[in-house]
């Protein structure tokens, strides 16, 4: 029987306050690398946990409303 590897999402991800970089990119209609760039520049709030980067849902919604 092959081993299956389940990736557990960090606790912060379970909350509706955070989204993955991929989800943020899809919501904003931009590339994931652009999400990283905007996060580093301070345009999007982000956190890192267990090797993952998460983007604040509120900052994504704010960026969407500014369009």
WOZI-V591818 format. One record per residue. RES is the residue in three letters. SS is DSSP state (@ for helix, = for strand, . for the rest). PSI is psi in radians with two decimals (NA if undefined). OMEGA is omega in radians with two decimals (999 if undefined). Layout:
res->RES ss->SS psi->PSI omega->OMEGA
res->RES ss->SS psi->PSI omega->OMEGA
//
This chain:
res->UNK ss->. psi->2.22 omega->-3.14
res->UNK ss->. psi->2.54 omega->3.09
res->UNK ss->. psi->2.43 omega->3.06
res->UNK ss->. psi->2.46 omega->-3.13
res->UNK ss->. psi->2.09 omega->3.12
res->UNK ss->. psi->2.14 omega->3.09
res->UNK ss->. psi->2.09 omega->3.11
res->UNK ss->. psi->2.28 omega->3.12
res->UNK ss->. psi->2.42 omega->3.10
res->UNK ss->. psi->2.67 omega->-3.10
res->UNK ss->@ psi->-0.70 omega->-3.11
res->UNK ss->@ psi->-0.53 omega->-3.13
res->UNK ss->@ psi->-0.50 omega->-3.10
res->UNK ss->@ psi->-0.44 omega->3.12
res->UNK ss->. psi->2.68 omega->3.11
res->UNK ss->. psi->0.05 omega->-3.11
res->UNK ss->. psi->-0.28 omega->-3.02
res->UNK ss->= psi->2.66 omega->3.08
res->UNK ss->= psi->2.77 omega->3.11
res->UNK ss->= psi->2.86 omega->3.10
res->UNK ss->@ psi->-0.70 omega->3.14
res->UNK ss->@ psi->-0.77 omega->3.12
res->UNK ss->@ psi->-0.73 omega->3.12
res->UNK ss->@ psi->-0.72 omega->3.13
res->UNK ss->@ psi->-0.76 omega->3.12
res->UNK ss->@ psi->-0.74 omega->-3.13
res->UNK ss->@ psi->-0.65 omega->-3.09
res->UNK ss->@ psi->-0.21 omega->-3.13
res->UNK ss->. psi->0.60 omega->-3.14
res->UNK ss->. psi->2.99 omega->3.13
res->UNK ss->. psi->2.61 omega->3.10
res->UNK ss->@ psi->-0.65 omega->3.13
res->UNK ss->@ psi->-0.58 omega->3.10
res->UNK ss->@ psi->-0.61 omega->3.07
res->UNK ss->@ psi->-0.81 omega->3.10
res->UNK ss->@ psi->-0.78 omega->-3.14
res->UNK ss->@ psi->-0.77 omega->3.14
res->UNK ss->@ psi->-0.58 omega->3.10
res->UNK ss->@ psi->-0.80 omega->-3.13
res->UNK ss->@ psi->-0.61 omega->3.14
res->UNK ss->@ psi->-0.18 omega->3.12
res->UNK ss->. psi->-0.02 omega->-3.13
res->UNK ss->. psi->-0.59 omega->3.10
res->UNK ss->. psi->2.35 omega->3.09
res->UNK ss->. psi->2.41 omega->-3.14
res->UNK ss->= psi->2.87 omega->3.03
res->UNK ss->= psi->2.75 omega->3.08
res->UNK ss->= psi->2.38 omega->-3.13
res->UNK ss->= psi->2.20 omega->3.08
res->UNK ss->. psi->0.68 omega->3.10
res->UNK ss->. psi->0.04 omega->3.14
res->UNK ss->= psi->2.63 omega->3.04
res->UNK ss->= psi->2.31 omega->3.13
res->UNK ss->= psi->2.48 omega->-3.10
res->UNK ss->= psi->2.40 omega->3.12
res->UNK ss->= psi->2.21 omega->3.11
res->UNK ss->@ psi->-0.64 omega->3.14
res->UNK ss->@ psi->-0.69 omega->-3.14
res->UNK ss->@ psi->-0.53 omega->3.06
res->UNK ss->@ psi->-0.80 omega->3.12
res->UNK ss->@ psi->-0.66 omega->3.10
res->UNK ss->@ psi->-0.72 omega->3.11
res->UNK ss->@ psi->-0.64 omega->3.11
res->UNK ss->@ psi->-0.68 omega->-3.12
res->UNK ss->@ psi->-0.37 omega->3.14
res->UNK ss->. psi->-0.20 omega->-3.12
res->UNK ss->. psi->NA omega->999
//
